Amino acid sequence: MKELLEIGLQIAGWSLVALCIGSFWIPKVLGWREKLAGLTPLMRELWWTYSIYVWGSHVFFAVLALGFGDWLMGGTGAATAMCTFILLWWSVRVWLQFFGFDFDEIPDNATNRIAKGLLTLLFIGLVTLFAGLVCWNAGWLGGSR
């Protein structure tokens, strides 16, 4: 199980790197410039601030997965807490993917369907991985406790 989780962390880390790089195209693809133009300056600034917080969190998760996998699997309270936080983060994102977002304004073409499918698989994979890491750290999967 340990090897599977270690491989999962590497796949997750590099997938998050790809997500972070791909995120630079989201404002253009979704037309943020035009859509945010009607907001007040403060609301635009808040939008960009929250967007950068989310992007920065994804970068941090990638760094943890790629550089601190041993720590994430260490069985400590801090590792369990971090894995639980990341599990909740991605669980909320999966819930939003299926029940929260209205995708009607996104053109229904092959590229967008593929992107949505790949993102959905990524988010479900991250939930699965970090649920496994929480269980590992708790000792339920033969972890270090």
C-alpha positions, 0 to 999 in steps of 0.5 A: 500500500505504501508504494501505491500511495507514493506513486499516487503522490508523484502522479498527483504532484505532477498533475497539480503542476500541470493544473497550475500551468494550465490555470494561466489560460483560464482567465482568457478561456472564460473571458474574465476580462470582459466579465469582470469589467462590470464589477467595482474595482474592489470586487475585481481586486477581491476576485483576483486575490481569491484566484491567486490564493487558490492558485497558490494553494495548488502550487503548495499542494504540488510542492508537498506531494512532490517534495514532502511525500515522506512527511505526508505519510509520516503518521504524525498529527500534523501530516494527518491534519494536512492530508485531511485539509487537502482531502476536504479542499478537493472534496469541496471541489468535486461537490462543486463540479457536480452540484455547484457550478453552472457550466451552461455558458461554456461552449459545448465542444470537444475540447471543453468536454475533454477538459471538463472530463480530465479535470473531474478525473483529477479532482476525484483522484485527488480526493481518493489519494488524500482519503487514502493518506488520511487512512494511512496516517491513522493506521487503518491501511497499515500505516505508521501508527 
